[in-house]
Amino acid sequence: MWLKGNLHTHTNLSDGDSDPSEVCRCYAESGYDFLSITDHGIVVDPVELDCKDLVLIPGIELSTASKNEPHLPIHINGLGVRAPVAVEQWDTKWQTIQNCIDAIVNAGGIAQINHPNFHFALNAYDISLTRGARLLEIYNGHPQVYSDGDEAHVSVEELWDQLLTNGLLIYGTAVDDSHHFAGEFQPRRANPFRGWVCVRVRERSAREILRGLVTGDFYASTGVRLEDVWVDGWKYHVAIDTSCASFGEADAYVTQFIGDNGRVLHESTSAHTEFNLRQAGGARYVRARVVGSDGKKAWCQPRLIPEFWRR
């Protein structure tokens, strides 16, 4: 089964505007199955909350910067971390990122590199020198993040392709980075329900959700719903949920299979599309993206192509 959840959330224990139980209620009433509260430097104990039937994954956001560039924020989420962890600043960004990753992994958590385009603080070079992070936020709903880039900076999705092309296997997530639950919901506020992940699990538990994240058995979305995504031998399958309200419209969704440097290898407007990985044309990896006519997207995780088939 698939479970829907958000991996980046703040409460009034750090810089959010609502208490943790109210935040849980907000997500539960909107159909979410799990949530990770990732306050800055603080771990919220699920036992202390009314989780409203949500599976609550303990989490933390490590917020720091390098000594050489203290004006550029480095934020790394630790998912599954059950106690605060300390991290040491180093001279360079990549060394400081690595320290965060190591601290999270040593605490038994999964490291997620957050919003590289927040202040355009991180680039592919910074991240490519690190090891051990399993997740990268390729979409972040906070209005100050600029996931799509600008005239001088690439989008985070392009940055992801740069990393994958250079041999760093990391899975892409979409998150809210929500702070504002009270008052008005509008584009200039960090409201919920903008980005999420759907994880395939064998049971409804935090352990299973974390397993799915570590193994890349999930997709990320800003609104597109998938019925299934899987690899069967050499065939990469993507099936769109045809119950979506806009599905009956002509060419409402385009499924694209993408390889090295973001090159589109194949695309289709069918509900169920498959791509033979042997036809990747020498690509190191193949990932899939579904784009709706309304601009909403879903991102499926990269599959590495064995070297024999890249010759």
N, C-alpha and C positions, 0 to 999 in steps of 0.2 A: 504494500500500500504506500501511497504518497502522503507525506505530511508537509504542511505549509508553515513557514516560520520566518522570523526576522532575527538577524544575527548582530544587530547594532542598535542599541536602545539606551536612552538616558532617562534618569528620574531626578527628583529633587534632592537625592543624596549626593549628586554632583551638580550638573548644570541644566537639568531638566526642570519642568514646571509642575510635575505631578508626582505623588508618592508611588512607590513600587506596586502596591496592590491595585491602585487606580489604573496604572499603565497596563497591568495584566488584564484587568477587566476590559479595557479598551480593545486590546487585541483579541481576547477571547470572544467578545461580542461581534467582532468583525470576521469570524471564521478561521482564525489562525489556530494551529495545533501546538506550536511551540514558540518559545521566545528566549532570547538571551539578553539579560540586562547587563550592559557593559559600561557601567559608570566609571569615571576617571579615577583610577587608583583605589577603587572600592569594589569588593565582592558582596553581592546581595545573597544571603542565605535563603534558598527556596523554602526551607522549613518554616521560616518566619513570616511567609507571605500567604495570602489567600490567592492562589494561582488561577482560580476560576477554570479548572480543568485543563489548563495549559501544561505542557511539559516544559518546565523551566530549566534551562541550561545555565549553570553558573558561569559568569564571565567577568572580564575586566578590560578596560582600555588603558594601556600604558601610553602616557603622553609625555614626550620628552623632545629633545633636539640635540644636534651634535654641538661640540664645543666650537668648531670652526664656523658653523652657520646657525647660530642660536635663534635666528629669526624664522627659520623654516621648521614647521612642526612635523614631528614623527609620531604617528599614532598607530599602535599595533594592538589588535584585540587578542585576548587569550580566552578561548572558548573551552569550557570544561575545567577552568582553574577555580579552585575552591577557597583560596586564601590570597590576600594581596601579595604581590611579588615586587622585589626591588630591582631596579635596573640602573646600570652605570652609564653615564655619558662617555663617549669617546670622541676623538678629534673629528672623524669623518661621519657622514650620514650612514654609509653602509655598515661601518663598524657599530654604530649605535643601534641600527636596525637589527644587526646580528645579535647584539646583547639582549635586545627585547625578545627576539625569537628564542634564544637559548634559555632565558629565564622562564618563558612560558612553557617550553617543552620540558624543562627540568621540573616544572610544577605539575606535569601531567596533562597539559593543555594542548590545544591546536592553535597555531599562530596564524592570524589573518592580517595581512598588510592593508591598512585602511587608506582610503581616498588619496591616492598619490597626487591628484590635482588640487587638493586643498592648499591654497597658497602656491600651487605648482611646486610643491616642496620636493617631490621625488620623481626621478626619471628611470628609464629602463636600466641605465648603467648602475645607478645606486642599488637597485633591487637585484640585478643579475649577479652581483658579487656575493650575495647572501645565500645561505642554505638553510632548509628546515621549515620554512613557511609553507603551509599547504594551501592557503587561500589568499586571494587578492580581490579587493572590492573593485569590480569593473563598472558598477553603477552604484552611486550613493545619492540618496534623495535630498540631502541637505542643500539648500540654495547657494551656499558659498563654495561648493565643491568643484563645479565645472567638469563633470565627468566627460562631457563632449569636447573638452578642450577649447581653444580659441585660435586666433590668427597665428599665434606664436608657439602654441603647445598642442601636441597630439592628444586625441581622446585616450581615456584609460583603456578602452578596447584595443586601440592601436598599440598602446604600450604593452598590453597583454600579448599581442601577436609578436612583438619584438622579443619579449622574454621567451616565448615558446619556440620561436625560430632559432634563438640562440641556445636552446637545449634545456631551459629551466622549466620543468613541469610544475605548473601551479594552476589551481582550479579557480574559476571566476564566480564571484558572488554578487548579488544585488541586495542592497540593504536600505533601510530608512535613514539611519543615523538620527532617529527621532528625538526631539527635545520638547516639542510643544503639543500638548494634548488639551490644554484648557484654552477657551476662547476661540478665535476665528481660525478656520483652516483656509490658508491661501498660499500662493506660490512662494512668497518671501519669508515664510515661516517654516521651521523644520518639523513638519507634521508627519504622522505615520501613514502607512499604506501605500508607499511609493515604489518600494522594491523589496523583493523577498526571494526565498529559495524554497523549492519543493524537493524533499529528500525521500528516496525510496527506503523503506524500513520493513523489517520482519515483525516488529512489535513496536508498540507506542512507548518508547523509553528514551531517556537522554543518551544512554549508551549506544542505542541503535542509530540515533540521529548523528551522533559524533562519528560513528563508524561510516555512515554514508557520506559525510563530509570529507573524511580522510581519504576515502577510496574514489571520490569523484562521482558517486552514485546519486547525483542530484542535478537539477537545472535551476537557473536563476531567471527572474522575470520582473518586468515592469507592468505586466497586464495580460500577456499571452499565456494561455493554459495549454499544457500538453497532456495528451492521454498517456503517452509512454515515450521513452527514448531508450534504445538499447543497441548493443552490438552483437550480431549473430555470425560467428565466424569472421568473414571479411566484410560483412555488410553492416553499415551504420544506419540505423532506422530512427526516424523521427515521426511521431504520429500526433497531430494536433487534435485537441479536444473539440469535436464538431458541435458540441452543445453551446459553444460561444455564440453570443447574439449576432455577431457580424459574419459568422462563417459562411452563410449562404450568399453573401455578396461576391461578385466576380473578382477574382484575384485578391481576396481579402487578406490572404497571408502568403508570404513568400518564404520558403525554406531554403537556406543557403548553406552549403558545405564549404568550409574555409580552410586553407592551408597556409604554408609559410608566408610571412609578411602580409597576412591578411588577404591573400588572393582568393577570390571566389572560384571554386573548382566546379561547382554544379549548383543549379537552383531549380526550384519547382514550386508550382502553386497547388499541388495535390495535398489532400489531407494526410496521406501517409507517403513519405518520401524515403527512399533508401539510396545509399551511395556505397559503391564497391571501393574499399580502401586500397585495393591493388591498382586502382586508376587514379591515384593521388598525384601522379606525375613527378615523383621524386620528393614530395613534401615530407617533412619530418613528422608532421602531425596533421590531424583533421579534427575540426570542431564544427558544430552546427549552430546556426542562428535562425530564428524565425522572426520575421518582421511583419506586423500588422499594418493595414492601410491607415490606421490611426496613429502610427508611429510607435506603438507599444512593441516590446521585444521579449524574446526568451533566448537565453544562451545555454547551449549544451556543452559538456566538458570535452576537452581535447583527448583524442586517442592517438597514441604514438604509433608510427609506422615502423615495423622492423627494418633494419638497414638493408636486408636482402631485397626488399620490395622497393627500396628507394634508388636502386641502381639503374 
